[in-house]
Amino acid sequence: GITQPTISRSMQKLEAELGAPVFVRTRTHWTLTSVGEVYLEGARQAVAIQRDIYARISDLANHYGHMITIGLTSERGMQMFSAIYADIHERYPDSVFQPVEATVEQQNRLLERGQLDIGFQTIGKRKYKTLHYETIMIEPFLLCVPNALAPAASGGLAGDDYPYVRLSDYKDQVFTLVKPSSTMRGMIDDLFLNAGFKPRLLFDSVGMRSMQKLAVHGQCCCIIPRFYATPSDAVRYYRLSDGPSEWEMCAVWNEGRHMNRAARDFISIAAKYWQTHRYAE
């Protein structure tokens, strides 16, 4: 909503104040100078400080009229947000809860820059000392096997009680696995390494639900988080005994950042959603 001449005047004023150019300008592209990079980093820190101050004041004044940005993964993160939004909006009608669809690593970069208040992540390790991690739940990975490939009358249906199997028992089967860039894929690759074989891949998928549906139609085996173990008489689910086969779902924010009551309540409502979800469509 800002016109180009207004931006140009603002940039000219800023560069006059700094006594140095902020951008290197060409006909087709602008890039930051070293001065611009320093200024941008300082501006990000200033905005983060302002957000923190406003969060503290909102608790003292018992008034919640500011934006809270929330990092969510594309599939179930957005599903969770849609499911709980009416509840949190009713409690805090003056607050804006802004979803930001992002991968775990994208969330971490935004958190580091102060551009995200909360991230919801599933992780194998707590990698960053500058971030605070609050556990929501521990979620196991499940091997999803078409009935034709499962041992007779064994395996679990959708629910909480799944027998353990060795991944090596399925070394001759075809698998569809989550894409290599995902957090989960590195953990799955370690499971296959511990099992002593490299899987035959149908393809790498971007969607857990797509993988589960392929197994339902007898096309392959797959490894999915328990959330996606939806009810079907066509597949069986197993826990894996080949090594660590679970990850941690966390709410994540910058260490030292004040989380006001509206943000804390959002986390509590989200945690209840995950902890009581029955892993159905």
C-alpha positions in Angstrom: 0.0 0.0 0.0 3.0 2.3 -0.3 3.7 4.1 -3.6 7.1 3.8 -5.2 7.9 7.6 -5.0 7.2 7.5 -1.2 9.6 4.6 -0.8 12.2 6.4 -2.8 11.9 9.5 -0.6 12.1 7.4 2.5 15.3 5.7 1.2 16.9 9.0 0.2 16.2 10.5 3.7 17.6 7.3 5.4 20.8 7.4 3.3 21.2 11.1 4.0 20.9 10.4 7.8 23.4 7.5 7.6 25.8 9.3 5.3 26.2 6.2 3.1 24.1 4.2 0.6 21.9 1.4 1.8 21.5 -0.3 -1.6 23.7 -0.9 -4.6 21.3 0.0 -7.5 21.3 -1.4 -11.0 18.6 -1.1 -13.6 17.2 -4.6 -12.8 18.2 -5.3 -9.2 18.9 -3.8 -5.8 21.3 -5.4 -3.3 22.2 -4.4 0.2 25.5 -2.7 0.9 27.5 -3.6 4.0 25.9 -0.5 5.6 22.5 -1.7 4.6 23.1 -5.1 6.1 24.1 -3.6 9.4 21.1 -1.3 9.4 18.7 -4.2 8.5 20.0 -6.4 11.3 19.6 -3.5 13.7 16.1 -2.9 12.5 15.1 -6.5 13.0 16.5 -6.4 16.6 14.5 -3.2 17.2 11.3 -4.7 16.0 11.9 -7.9 18.1 12.5 -5.7 21.2 9.3 -3.7 20.4 7.3 -6.9 20.1 8.6 -8.2 23.4 7.8 -5.0 25.2 4.3 -5.0 23.8 3.8 -8.6 24.9 4.8 -7.6 28.5 2.6 -4.6 28.5 -0.4 -6.5 27.2 -0.2 -8.8 30.3 0.1 -5.8 32.7 -2.7 -3.9 31.0 -4.8 -7.1 30.5 -5.3 -6.0 26.9 -4.5 -8.2 24.0 -4.7 -6.3 20.7 -1.5 -7.2 19.0 -0.5 -9.7 16.3 1.0 -13.1 17.3 2.7 -14.9 14.4 2.6 -18.7 14.5 4.8 -21.0 12.4 3.0 -24.1 11.2 3.9 -26.9 8.9 1.8 -27.3 5.7 -0.3 -30.4 6.4 -1.3 -30.9 10.0 -0.1 -27.6 11.3 -2.6 -25.7 9.3 -5.2 -28.4 10.1 -4.6 -27.8 13.8 -4.9 -24.0 13.3 -8.2 -24.3 11.5 -9.6 -26.6 14.3 -8.7 -24.3 17.2 -9.0 -20.9 15.7 -12.6 -20.3 16.8 -11.8 -21.1 20.4 -8.7 -18.8 20.6 -10.5 -16.0 18.8 -13.4 -16.2 21.2 -11.0 -15.8 24.1 -9.0 -13.0 22.5 -11.1 -11.2 20.0 -8.8 -8.2 19.7 -5.7 -10.3 19.0 -4.6 -11.3 15.5 -3.3 -14.8 15.3 -1.4 -14.9 12.1 -0.4 -18.3 10.7 2.9 -18.6 8.8 3.3 -21.8 6.7 6.9 -22.8 7.0 9.2 -25.8 7.3 11.1 -26.4 10.6 14.3 -24.8 9.3 12.3 -21.9 7.8 10.7 -21.4 11.2 14.0 -21.4 13.0 15.4 -18.6 10.7 12.2 -16.5 11.3 12.4 -17.1 15.1 16.1 -16.1 15.1 15.2 -12.8 13.3 12.3 -12.1 15.6 9.8 -12.4 12.7 7.9 -15.3 14.4 6.5 -15.5 17.9 5.9 -19.2 18.1 6.8 -22.2 16.0 5.1 -25.6 16.2 7.7 -28.3 15.2 8.3 -32.0 15.2 12.0 -32.6 15.8 14.5 -35.4 16.6 16.9 -33.1 18.5 16.8 -29.8 20.2 19.4 -28.1 18.0 19.4 -24.5 19.0 20.4 -23.2 22.5 18.8 -19.8 21.7 15.4 -21.4 21.4 13.1 -22.5 24.1 11.4 -25.9 23.5 8.2 -26.9 25.3 7.2 -30.5 24.8 3.6 -31.1 23.6 3.9 -34.9 23.0 6.2 -37.7 21.9 5.0 -39.2 18.7 6.1 -42.6 17.4 6.8 -43.5 13.8 4.8 -46.4 12.4 5.5 -48.9 9.6 2.4 -49.0 7.5 2.1 -52.4 5.6 -0.5 -53.5 3.1 -2.4 -56.6 4.4 -1.0 -58.8 1.6 2.5 -58.2 3.0 1.7 -58.3 6.7 2.1 -61.5 8.7 -1.3 -63.2 9.1 -3.5 -61.7 11.8 -0.7 -59.5 13.2 -0.2 -55.7 13.4 -2.3 -53.0 14.8 -5.2 -51.1 13.3 -5.6 -47.4 13.9 -5.2 -46.9 17.7 -2.6 -46.8 20.3 -1.4 -50.4 20.7 1.0 -51.5 18.0 3.3 -54.5 18.0 7.0 -54.2 17.3 8.7 -55.5 14.2 12.2 -55.4 12.7 12.5 -53.3 9.6 14.9 -55.9 8.1 11.9 -58.3 7.8 10.7 -56.0 5.0 13.9 -55.5 3.1 12.5 -57.1 -0.1 9.5 -54.7 -0.2 9.1 -51.4 -2.0 8.8 -48.2 0.1 7.6 -44.7 -0.4 9.3 -42.3 2.0 9.0 -38.7 2.9 11.2 -36.3 0.9 14.9 -36.2 1.8 14.8 -32.5 2.9 12.4 -33.3 5.7 13.3 -33.6 9.4 11.8 -37.0 9.6 13.7 -38.4 6.6 17.1 -38.2 8.3 15.7 -40.2 11.2 14.2 -42.8 8.8 17.5 -43.1 6.9 19.2 -44.0 10.2 16.6 -46.7 10.9 17.4 -48.3 7.5 21.1 -48.0 8.3 20.6 -49.8 11.6 18.5 -52.4 9.8 21.4 -53.1 7.4 19.8 -52.4 4.1 18.9 -49.6 1.6 15.2 -49.5 0.7 13.9 -49.9 -2.8 11.9 -46.7 -3.4 8.8 -46.2 -5.4 9.4 -42.5 -5.0 9.9 -39.7 -2.4 6.7 -38.0 -1.4 5.9 -34.6 0.0 2.7 -35.8 1.7 2.2 -38.3 4.5 -1.4 -38.9 3.6 -0.5 -39.7 0.1 2.0 -42.3 1.3 -0.6 -43.9 3.6 -3.1 -44.1 0.8 -0.6 -45.8 -1.5 -0.1 -48.4 1.2 -3.9 -48.8 1.5 -4.0 -49.6 -2.2 -1.3 -52.2 -1.8 1.4 -50.2 -3.7 4.1 -50.0 -1.1 5.1 -49.9 2.5 5.7 -46.5 4.2 6.8 -45.0 7.5 4.6 -42.3 8.9 4.0 -40.5 12.2 1.2 -41.9 14.3 -1.0 -38.9 13.5 -1.4 -40.3 9.9 -2.3 -43.9 10.9 -5.9 -43.5 9.8 -8.3 -46.3 10.2 -8.3 -48.8 7.3 -8.9 -52.6 7.0 -6.4 -52.7 4.1 -3.2 -52.0 6.2 -1.5 -52.9 9.5 0.7 -50.6 11.6 3.8 -51.6 13.6 6.3 -49.9 15.9 10.0 -50.3 14.8 12.7 -52.0 17.0 15.6 -50.9 14.8 16.6 -47.8 16.8 15.0 -44.5 17.9 11.7 -44.3 16.0 9.9 -41.3 17.5 10.1 -37.6 17.5 9.1 -34.8 19.8 6.4 -32.3 19.0 7.2 -28.9 20.5 6.1 -25.3 20.8 9.2 -23.2 20.2 10.1 -19.6 20.8 13.1 -17.4 21.4 14.8 -17.9 24.7 14.1 -14.8 26.8 11.2 -13.7 24.7 8.1 -12.9 26.9 5.1 -15.0 25.9 2.0 -13.1 26.9 -1.2 -14.8 28.1 -2.8 -14.9 24.7 0.3 -16.7 23.2 0.5 -19.1 26.2 -3.2 -19.9 25.9 -2.8 -20.6 22.1 0.0 -23.1 23.0 -2.2 -24.8 25.6 -5.2 -25.1 23.3 -2.9 -26.5 20.5 -1.4 -29.0 23.0 -4.8 -30.2 24.0 -5.7 -30.7 20.3 -2.6 -32.8 19.6 -2.9 -34.8 22.8 -6.5 -35.8 22.2 -6.6 -36.2 18.4 -7.7 -39.6 17.4 -5.5 -39.8 14.3 -8.4 -39.7 11.9 -9.1 -37.7 8.7 
